[in-house]
Amino acid sequence: MVLNRKRFGAAFLSLLLGLALAAGCANAPQGSNTGNVKKESRTEQKAPAQIHRTLYRATDKGSQKLNAVTVSLDSAAKDQPLAVMKELVEKAPSGDTTFPAGTKVNKVTLKDGTATVDFNKAFLSRKHNDLDNTLMIYAVVDTLTEFKDITKVAFSVDGKKIDMLGQIDLEDPVARNEMFLKK
C-alpha cells in the first residue's frame, strides 16, 4: 500500500506539472513561438534618436518678426548645422515667406565660432525688400546661434562671399540679434 501511495504522489505531481505547462502554452498568443523570443528581440531595430531644434521663420506674409518653430531631427545626422539649415530653408511649410522660392543650402562650414552658410543663386533673387532680407538673414543667424559653438554667421553664394544683400552689410559675420524674434 505504501508503494501505491508513492506512485500515486509521483503521478499526481507529474499530472500537475503537465497541466501547468499546458496552461502556459494555451495562454500564449496564437502564432507565437516562445522559442524565438530572444531571436526576435535581438533583430528589432530601434528608431533613430530624435533631437529638438528651434528654427526661426517668417511664417506670415508681411510678417515683421520671426516665429520660433521647434522641429525634430535625426540625432545621427553627421552635420547638425547643415541638417538644421536644410530643414529651415528647403523644407519650409506652405506659406513660409522667409526665403525666395528655389533657395537651397549647399554647405555649412565652421571655423572659430563662425558658421559660413553657402546658398545657391536663388538666395539673391528677392527684390530688394530690406525687411524681408533682414528677416531672412536673422532667420539663419538666430537659428544657427542656437548651437553653443556658433556665435556668428557669414554668407556666401556658390562659394563666393556676400558683402551686401540689398542695403544690408554682410562684410563681417553677423551675430545673433533677438529684436526680430516674436516674444
MDAnalysis code that builds the backbone (N, CA, C; Angstrom):
import MDAnalysis as mda
import numpy as np

u = mda.Universe.empty(549, n_residues=183, atom_resindex=np.repeat(np.arange(183), 3), trajectory=True)
u.add_TopologyAttr("name", ["N", "CA", "C"] * 183)
u.add_TopologyAttr("resid", np.arange(1, 184))
u.add_TopologyAttr("resname", ["MET", "VAL", "LEU", "ASN", "ARG", "LYS", "ARG", "PHE", "GLY", "ALA", "ALA", "PHE", "LEU", "SER", "LEU", "LEU", "LEU", "GLY", "LEU", "ALA", "LEU", "ALA", "ALA", "GLY", "CYS", "ALA", "ASN", "ALA", "PRO", "GLN", "GLY", "SER", "ASN", "THR", "GLY", "ASN", "VAL", "LYS", "LYS", "GLU", "SER", "ARG", "THR", "GLU", "GLN", "LYS", "ALA", "PRO", "ALA", "GLN", "ILE", "HIS", "ARG", "THR", "LEU", "TYR", "ARG", "ALA", "THR", "ASP", "LYS", "GLY", "SER", "GLN", "LYS", "LEU", "ASN", "ALA", "VAL", "THR", "VAL", "SER", "LEU", "ASP", "SER", "ALA", "ALA", "LYS", "ASP", "GLN", "PRO", "LEU", "ALA", "VAL", "MET", "LYS", "GLU", "LEU", "VAL", "GLU", "LYS", "ALA", "PRO", "SER", "GLY", "ASP", "THR", "THR", "PHE", "PRO", "ALA", "GLY", "THR", "LYS", "VAL", "ASN", "LYS", "VAL", "THR", "LEU", "LYS", "ASP", "GLY", "THR", "ALA", "THR", "VAL", "ASP", "PHE", "ASN", "LYS", "ALA", "PHE", "LEU", "SER", "ARG", "LYS", "HIS", "ASN", "ASP", "LEU", "ASP", "ASN", "THR", "LEU", "MET", "ILE", "TYR", "ALA", "VAL", "VAL", "ASP", "THR", "LEU", "THR", "GLU", "PHE", "LYS", "ASP", "ILE", "THR", "LYS", "VAL", "ALA", "PHE", "SER", "VAL", "ASP", "GLY", "LYS", "LYS", "ILE", "ASP", "MET", "LEU", "GLY", "GLN", "ILE", "ASP", "LEU", "GLU", "ASP", "PRO", "VAL", "ALA", "ARG", "ASN", "GLU", "MET", "PHE", "LEU", "LYS", "LYS"])
u.atoms.positions = np.array([
    [0.822, -1.182, 0.000],
    [0.000, 0.000, 0.000],
    [0.876, 1.261, 0.000],
    [2.026, 1.225, 0.715],
    [2.918, 2.375, 0.755],
    [3.471, 2.640, -0.636],
    [3.784, 1.600, -1.386],
    [4.302, 1.723, -2.732],
    [3.289, 2.402, -3.634],
    [2.017, 2.082, -3.495],
    [0.977, 2.686, -4.322],
    [0.835, 4.177, -4.002],
    [0.981, 4.565, -2.750],
    [0.891, 5.990, -2.397],
    [2.036, 6.771, -3.030],
    [3.252, 6.199, -3.042],
    [4.387, 6.868, -3.660],
    [4.157, 7.017, -5.156],
    [3.644, 5.929, -5.792],
    [3.356, 6.000, -7.227],
    [2.252, 7.028, -7.494],
    [1.250, 7.043, -6.651],
    [0.138, 7.973, -6.811],
    [0.643, 9.414, -6.665],
    [1.492, 9.661, -5.653],
    [2.043, 11.001, -5.434],
    [2.892, 11.449, -6.613],
    [3.736, 10.562, -7.131],
    [4.590, 10.906, -8.278],
    [3.732, 11.150, -9.508],
    [2.719, 10.352, -9.706],
    [1.826, 10.512, -10.851],
    [1.050, 11.813, -10.737],
    [0.612, 12.109, -9.495],
    [-0.153, 13.335, -9.255],
    [0.709, 14.574, -9.540],
    [1.958, 14.581, -9.060],
    [2.871, 15.694, -9.325],
    [3.168, 15.827, -10.817],
    [3.345, 14.717, -11.495],
    [3.582, 14.752, -12.938],
    [2.381, 15.337, -13.661],
    [1.180, 14.968, -13.233],
    [-0.041, 15.477, -13.835],
    [-0.160, 16.986, -13.615],
    [0.128, 17.462, -12.389],
    [0.074, 18.904, -12.110],
    [1.091, 19.675, -12.950],
    [2.292, 19.158, -13.057],
    [3.325, 19.810, -13.857],
    [2.910, 19.872, -15.324],
    [2.355, 18.800, -15.828],
    [1.884, 18.761, -17.212],
    [0.764, 19.756, -17.445],
    [-0.177, 19.886, -16.496],
    [-1.271, 20.849, -16.620],
    [-0.742, 22.290, -16.593],
    [0.221, 22.537, -15.719],
    [0.793, 23.878, -15.628],
    [1.481, 24.261, -16.942],
    [2.224, 23.335, -17.527],
    [2.876, 23.608, -18.808],
    [1.849, 23.826, -19.912],
    [0.828, 23.009, -19.924],
    [-0.219, 23.135, -20.941],
    [-0.954, 24.465, -20.795],
    [-1.206, 24.890, -19.579],
    [-1.893, 26.163, -19.348],
    [-1.031, 27.321, -19.838],
    [0.272, 27.262, -19.628],
    [1.165, 28.326, -20.094],
    [1.180, 28.423, -21.602],
    [1.174, 27.318, -22.294],
    [1.158, 27.328, -23.755],
    [-0.186, 27.801, -24.278],
    [-1.253, 27.482, -23.580],
    [-2.584, 27.881, -24.030],
    [-2.772, 29.385, -23.932],
    [-2.087, 30.047, -22.993],
    [-2.215, 31.487, -22.830],
    [-1.317, 32.281, -23.772],
    [-0.392, 31.614, -24.462],
    [0.493, 32.310, -25.392],
    [-0.312, 32.757, -26.600],
    [-0.030, 33.950, -27.178],
    [-0.759, 34.407, -28.356],
    [-0.578, 33.438, -29.508],
    [-1.637, 33.309, -30.320],
    [-1.559, 32.399, -31.450],
    [-0.471, 32.854, -32.396],
    [0.212, 31.902, -32.953],
    [1.270, 32.210, -33.889],
    [2.572, 32.571, -33.207],
    [2.559, 32.618, -31.853],
    [3.809, 32.949, -31.186],
    [4.618, 31.695, -31.009],
    [5.891, 31.862, -31.036],
    [6.794, 30.753, -30.847],
    [7.738, 31.170, -29.738],
    [7.482, 30.648, -28.530],
    [8.260, 31.093, -27.379],
    [9.733, 30.765, -27.531],
    [10.082, 29.842, -28.385],
    [11.481, 29.509, -28.598],
    [12.220, 30.599, -29.373],
    [11.505, 31.487, -30.060],
    [12.143, 32.515, -30.876],
    [12.135, 33.892, -30.230],
    [11.668, 34.004, -29.007],
    [11.545, 35.312, -28.376],
    [12.880, 36.036, -28.338],
    [13.921, 35.384, -27.900],
    [15.224, 36.028, -27.806],
    [15.733, 36.434, -29.179],
    [15.535, 35.585, -30.172],
    [15.999, 35.872, -31.514],
    [15.298, 37.119, -32.057],
    [13.983, 37.237, -31.850],
    [13.234, 38.386, -32.349],
    [13.692, 39.671, -31.666],
    [13.933, 39.623, -30.351],
    [14.315, 40.848, -29.656],
    [15.694, 41.328, -30.087],
    [16.567, 40.428, -30.508],
    [17.885, 40.840, -30.979],
    [17.817, 41.518, -32.334],
    [16.835, 41.180, -33.167],
    [16.775, 41.735, -34.512],
    [15.894, 42.977, -34.599],
    [15.224, 43.366, -33.491],
    [14.417, 44.575, -33.524],
    [15.330, 45.768, -33.753],
    [14.889, 46.697, -34.617],
    [15.677, 47.885, -34.868],
    [15.079, 49.047, -34.096],
    [15.939, 49.788, -33.430],
    [15.480, 50.949, -32.692],
    [15.345, 52.121, -33.652],
    [14.329, 52.929, -33.425],
    [14.167, 54.149, -34.216],
    [15.306, 55.098, -33.869],
    [15.805, 55.844, -34.870],
    [16.885, 56.770, -34.555],
    [16.434, 57.794, -33.523],
    [17.336, 58.149, -32.641],
    [17.014, 59.133, -31.616],
    [16.754, 60.478, -32.279],
    [15.815, 61.195, -31.742],
    [15.453, 62.499, -32.274],
    [15.954, 63.590, -31.339],
    [16.359, 64.702, -31.926],
    [16.700, 65.876, -31.137],
    [15.777, 67.002, -31.574],
    [15.532, 67.897, -30.679],
    [14.639, 69.016, -30.969],
    [15.481, 70.267, -31.162],
    [15.189, 70.977, -32.233],
    [15.903, 72.206, -32.558],
    [14.905, 73.325, -32.794],
    [15.300, 74.535, -32.447],
    [14.468, 75.703, -32.683],
    [14.932, 76.390, -33.958],
    [13.986, 76.603, -34.858],
    [14.223, 77.338, -36.094],
    [13.417, 78.617, -36.023],
    [13.834, 79.620, -36.766],
    [13.101, 80.883, -36.792],
    [12.633, 81.150, -38.215],
    [11.312, 81.362, -38.353],
    [10.703, 81.537, -39.670],
    [9.770, 82.740, -39.681],
    [9.661, 83.359, -40.859],
    [8.647, 84.394, -41.091],
    [7.437, 83.662, -41.675],
    [6.590, 83.164, -40.814],
    [5.517, 82.274, -41.255],
    [4.315, 82.983, -41.846],
    [4.200, 84.288, -41.649],
    [3.056, 85.024, -42.178],
    [3.521, 86.013, -43.232],
    [2.752, 86.107, -44.323],
    [3.092, 87.082, -45.358],
    [3.025, 88.483, -44.741],
    [4.041, 89.280, -44.985],
    [4.095, 90.615, -44.421],
    [4.524, 90.625, -42.968],
    [4.998, 89.494, -42.490],
    [5.435, 89.388, -41.101],
    [6.609, 90.323, -40.847],
    [6.626, 90.922, -39.670],
    [7.742, 91.784, -39.298],
    [8.603, 91.160, -38.213],
    [8.258, 89.948, -37.808],
    [9.015, 89.229, -36.777],
    [9.138, 87.763, -37.188],
    [10.109, 87.098, -36.609],
    [10.321, 85.674, -36.844],
    [9.674, 84.859, -35.735],
    [9.003, 83.799, -36.113],
    [8.378, 82.893, -35.145],
    [9.322, 81.740, -34.842],
    [9.400, 81.354, -33.584],
    [10.178, 80.180, -33.186],
    [9.354, 78.942, -33.495],
    [9.988, 77.978, -34.155],
    [9.342, 76.719, -34.505],
    [10.276, 75.601, -34.048],
    [9.746, 74.637, -33.311],
    [10.561, 73.510, -32.862],
    [10.339, 72.334, -33.809],
    [11.436, 71.747, -34.276],
    [11.380, 70.591, -35.158],
    [12.194, 69.460, -34.550],
    [11.870, 68.239, -34.956],
    [12.626, 67.069, -34.520],
    [13.493, 66.595, -35.675],
    [14.753, 66.374, -35.393],
    [15.701, 65.914, -36.402],
    [16.383, 64.650, -35.918],
    [16.862, 63.853, -36.847],
    [17.601, 62.640, -36.527],
    [18.922, 63.030, -35.872],
    [19.146, 62.558, -34.662],
    [20.368, 62.932, -33.930],
    [21.607, 62.290, -34.536],
    [21.425, 61.304, -35.409],
    [22.572, 60.639, -36.014],
    [23.136, 61.408, -37.203],
    [22.448, 62.464, -37.623],
    [22.954, 63.251, -38.746],
    [24.347, 63.752, -38.413],
    [25.290, 63.494, -39.301],
    [26.697, 63.824, -39.044],
    [26.918, 65.329, -38.916],
    [26.299, 66.115, -39.772],
    [26.490, 67.561, -39.783],
    [25.198, 68.230, -39.335],
    [25.047, 68.439, -38.035],
    [23.813, 69.008, -37.478],
    [23.516, 70.414, -38.000],
    [24.497, 71.337, -38.064],
    [24.170, 72.661, -38.608],
    [23.633, 72.600, -40.044],
    [24.199, 71.737, -40.877],
    [23.696, 71.597, -42.244],
    [22.284, 71.026, -42.240],
    [22.035, 70.026, -41.412],
    [20.694, 69.438, -41.327],
    [19.665, 70.470, -40.883],
    [20.048, 71.310, -39.927],
    [19.147, 72.359, -39.445],
    [18.870, 73.383, -40.549],
    [19.920, 73.773, -41.278],
    [19.732, 74.753, -42.357],
    [18.860, 74.190, -43.479],
    [19.063, 72.932, -43.819],
    [18.224, 72.318, -44.858],
    [16.769, 72.258, -44.399],
    [16.563, 71.962, -43.123],
    [15.195, 71.948, -42.574],
    [14.588, 73.344, -42.650],
    [15.346, 74.355, -42.285],
    [14.862, 75.736, -42.291],
    [14.555, 76.224, -43.705],
    [15.472, 76.012, -44.626],
    [15.382, 76.605, -45.954],
    [14.626, 75.734, -46.948],
    [14.959, 74.459, -47.002],
    [14.444, 73.596, -48.068],
    [13.164, 72.857, -47.709],
    [12.816, 72.808, -46.451],
    [11.598, 72.101, -46.037],
    [10.603, 73.053, -45.405],
    [10.598, 74.267, -45.889],
    [9.701, 75.281, -45.341],
    [8.247, 74.892, -45.617],
    [7.374, 75.082, -44.634],
    [5.963, 74.747, -44.843],
    [5.293, 75.726, -45.805],
    [4.170, 75.329, -46.321],
    [3.400, 76.180, -47.221],
    [3.089, 77.505, -46.537],
    [3.275, 78.596, -47.249],
    [3.004, 79.913, -46.684],
    [4.201, 80.567, -46.030],
    [5.298, 79.828, -45.862],
    [6.502, 80.399, -45.273],
    [7.127, 81.347, -46.291],
    [7.395, 82.572, -45.867],
    [7.939, 83.588, -46.770],
    [9.380, 83.968, -46.431],
    [10.038, 83.165, -45.638],
    [11.371, 83.519, -45.169],
    [12.397, 83.583, -46.297],
    [12.361, 82.615, -47.207],
    [13.364, 82.520, -48.268],
    [12.704, 82.551, -49.637],
    [13.403, 83.086, -50.650],
    [12.858, 83.047, -52.008],
    [12.683, 81.596, -52.479],
    [11.715, 81.376, -53.333],
    [11.464, 80.030, -53.874],
    [12.727, 79.507, -54.555],
    [12.992, 78.240, -54.361],
    [14.135, 77.592, -55.005],
    [15.445, 77.726, -54.260],
    [15.447, 78.399, -53.109],
    [16.692, 78.566, -52.348],
    [17.123, 77.213, -51.788],
    [18.385, 76.900, -51.949],
    [18.974, 75.654, -51.441],
    [20.229, 75.979, -50.650],
    [20.545, 75.104, -49.695],
    [21.774, 75.230, -48.909],
    [22.793, 74.267, -49.492],
    [23.929, 74.807, -49.938],
    [24.985, 73.961, -50.495],
    [25.812, 73.304, -49.397],
    [26.224, 74.109, -48.416],
    [27.019, 73.563, -47.310],
    [27.076, 74.563, -46.173],
    [27.490, 74.055, -45.015],
    [27.732, 74.885, -43.835],
    [29.109, 74.481, -43.307],
    [29.983, 75.472, -43.148],
    [31.312, 75.195, -42.593],
    [31.480, 75.983, -41.297],
    [32.280, 75.449, -40.393],
    [32.530, 76.085, -39.096],
    [34.014, 76.357, -38.919],
    [34.299, 77.566, -38.424],
    [35.689, 77.893, -38.094],
    [35.679, 78.978, -37.032],
    [36.306, 78.673, -35.898],
    [36.472, 79.645, -34.808],
    [35.167, 80.296, -34.379],
    [34.109, 79.526, -34.245],
    [32.832, 80.039, -33.768],
    [31.968, 80.694, -34.833],
    [32.469, 80.754, -36.069],
    [31.705, 81.351, -37.159],
    [31.273, 80.261, -38.136],
    [29.985, 80.221, -38.415],
    [29.454, 79.314, -39.432],
    [29.337, 80.099, -40.727],
    [29.781, 79.514, -41.820],
    [29.570, 80.101, -43.141],
    [28.562, 79.236, -43.863],
    [27.460, 79.856, -44.268],
    [26.406, 79.136, -44.976],
    [26.502, 79.512, -46.446],
    [26.646, 78.488, -47.280],
    [26.739, 78.691, -48.723],
    [25.405, 78.284, -49.363],
    [24.779, 79.242, -50.044],
    [23.489, 79.036, -50.701],
    [23.668, 78.969, -52.214],
    [22.590, 78.563, -52.912],
    [22.572, 78.672, -54.364],
    [22.152, 80.097, -54.739],
    [22.131, 80.403, -56.036],
    [21.847, 81.763, -56.505],
    [20.440, 82.250, -56.163],
    [19.508, 81.340, -55.933],
    [18.138, 81.751, -55.600],
    [18.101, 82.593, -54.328],
    [19.078, 82.430, -53.461],
    [19.155, 83.214, -52.227],
    [19.174, 84.714, -52.526],
    [19.754, 85.101, -53.648],
    [19.883, 86.510, -54.026],
    [18.723, 87.007, -54.883],
    [17.735, 86.175, -55.147],
    [16.694, 86.525, -56.125],
    [15.585, 87.422, -55.587],
    [15.533, 87.656, -54.316],
    [14.491, 88.513, -53.758],
    [14.740, 89.953, -54.184],
    [13.669, 90.622, -54.585],
    [13.793, 92.047, -54.901],
    [14.194, 92.754, -53.617],
    [14.851, 93.812, -53.701],
    [15.499, 94.455, -52.556],
    [14.519, 95.010, -51.526],
    [13.773, 94.124, -50.908],
    [12.903, 94.492, -49.793],
    [13.733, 94.281, -48.529],
    [14.186, 95.362, -47.940],
    [15.127, 95.249, -46.827],
    [14.560, 94.538, -45.605],
    [13.274, 94.707, -45.302],
    [12.720, 93.996, -44.147],
    [12.723, 92.492, -44.393],
    [12.288, 92.058, -45.584],
    [12.303, 90.627, -45.894],
    [13.721, 90.075, -45.893],
    [14.671, 90.829, -46.450],
    [16.068, 90.384, -46.442],
    [16.619, 90.315, -45.025],
    [16.264, 91.288, -44.200],
    [16.711, 91.290, -42.801],
    [16.165, 90.070, -42.067],
    [14.884, 89.786, -42.258],
    [14.292, 88.612, -41.611],
    [14.950, 87.327, -42.112],
    [15.267, 87.278, -43.408],
    [15.923, 86.096, -43.967],
    [17.305, 85.912, -43.328],
    [18.060, 86.992, -43.209],
    [19.403, 86.910, -42.610],
    [19.307, 86.450, -41.158],
    [18.399, 87.066, -40.387],
    [18.318, 86.712, -38.967],
    [17.626, 85.373, -38.724],
    [16.856, 84.884, -39.678],
    [16.334, 83.514, -39.561],
    [17.510, 82.542, -39.555],
    [18.472, 82.778, -40.427],
    [19.666, 81.927, -40.499],
    [20.543, 82.126, -39.256],
    [20.848, 83.381, -38.947],
    [21.762, 83.683, -37.836],
    [21.195, 83.192, -36.506],
    [19.940, 83.539, -36.219],
    [19.377, 83.165, -34.920],
    [19.141, 81.662, -34.818],
    [18.888, 80.994, -35.935],
    [18.748, 79.536, -35.911],
    [20.097, 78.881, -35.636],
    [21.138, 79.299, -36.346],
    [22.456, 78.667, -36.159],
    [23.095, 79.002, -34.818],
    [22.838, 80.191, -34.290],
    [23.442, 80.532, -32.999],
    [22.732, 79.841, -31.835],
    [21.740, 79.024, -32.119],
    [21.192, 78.129, -31.094],
    [22.223, 77.060, -30.738],
    [23.154, 76.774, -31.638],
    [24.250, 75.847, -31.347],
    [25.251, 76.576, -30.459],
    [25.682, 75.931, -29.388],
    [26.560, 76.593, -28.421],
    [27.914, 76.979, -28.999],
    [28.384, 76.288, -30.041],
    [29.700, 76.586, -30.605],
    [29.648, 77.556, -31.788],
    [28.467, 78.115, -32.087],
    [28.347, 79.089, -33.176],
    [27.923, 80.427, -32.586],
    [28.724, 81.462, -32.826],
    [28.403, 82.798, -32.305],
    [28.104, 83.807, -33.408],
    [28.580, 83.529, -34.626],
    [28.358, 84.425, -35.762],
    [28.156, 83.609, -37.025],
    [27.584, 84.279, -38.050],
    [27.319, 83.604, -39.320],
    [27.756, 84.494, -40.473],
    [28.468, 83.890, -41.431],
    [28.850, 84.554, -42.673],
    [28.049, 83.910, -43.809],
    [27.920, 84.632, -44.916],
    [27.078, 84.176, -46.024],
    [27.873, 84.133, -47.324],
    [27.584, 83.102, -48.131],
    [28.175, 83.014, -49.464],
    [27.147, 82.394, -50.409],
    [27.370, 82.628, -51.705],
    [26.523, 82.042, -52.746],
    [27.444, 81.342, -53.739],
    [27.218, 80.059, -53.891],
    [28.038, 79.225, -54.784],
    [29.525, 79.445, -54.542],
    [29.897, 79.533, -53.272],
    [31.298, 79.637, -52.876],
    [31.856, 81.042, -52.845],
    [31.079, 82.036, -53.273],
    [31.571, 83.421, -53.289],
    [30.949, 84.194, -52.139],
    [31.804, 84.827, -51.314],
    [31.354, 85.592, -50.149],
    [30.396, 86.706, -50.568],
    [29.358, 86.913, -49.760],
    [28.405, 88.002, -49.989],
    [28.770, 89.141, -49.046],
    [28.980, 90.336, -49.611],
    [29.291, 91.506, -48.791],
    [28.062, 92.370, -48.541],
    [27.117, 92.368, -49.478],
    [25.897, 93.176, -49.348],
    [24.704, 92.367, -49.849],
    [23.582, 92.539, -49.168],
    [22.312, 91.972, -49.617],
    [21.308, 93.111, -49.533],
    [20.960, 93.672, -50.680],
    [20.172, 94.891, -50.657],
    [21.025, 95.964, -50.003],
    [20.527, 96.518, -48.915],
    [21.319, 97.522, -48.193],
    [21.866, 96.969, -46.879],
    [21.876, 95.657, -46.756],
    [22.361, 95.014, -45.533],
    [23.837, 94.671, -45.704],
    [24.656, 95.195, -44.815],
    [26.094, 94.962, -44.854],
    [26.404, 93.589, -44.269],
    [26.966, 92.715, -45.098],
    [27.331, 91.369, -44.652],
    [28.836, 91.136, -44.748],
    [29.590, 92.237, -44.843],
    [31.045, 92.102, -44.983],
    [31.646, 91.350, -43.797],
    [31.168, 91.654, -42.581],
    [31.607, 90.932, -41.383],
    [30.546, 89.908, -41.002],
    [30.964, 88.813, -40.366],
    [29.980, 87.838, -39.901],
    [28.951, 88.489, -38.973],
    [27.740, 87.974, -39.011],
    [26.614, 88.564, -38.285],
    [26.379, 87.805, -36.979],
    [26.216, 88.560, -35.880],
    [25.933, 87.977, -34.560],
    [24.420, 87.910, -34.338],
    [24.028, 87.110, -33.390],
    [22.615, 86.945, -33.021],
    [21.999, 88.289, -32.639],
    [20.748, 88.493, -33.065],
    [20.002, 89.694, -32.723],
    [18.551, 89.279, -32.523],
    [18.092, 89.311, -31.295],
    [16.744, 88.818, -30.980],
    [15.656, 89.862, -31.159],
    [16.000, 91.060, -31.641],
    [14.967, 92.083, -31.808],
    [13.971, 91.727, -32.919],
    [14.326, 90.758, -33.785],
    [13.428, 90.350, -34.855],
    [12.632, 89.091, -34.505],
    [12.756, 88.627, -33.269],
    [12.037, 87.430, -32.833],
    [10.738, 87.820, -32.130],
    [9.675, 87.085, -32.446],
    [8.411, 87.284, -31.732],
    [8.574, 86.770, -30.320],
    [8.089, 87.524, -29.390],
    [8.177, 87.111, -27.970],
    [6.904, 86.434, -27.561],
])
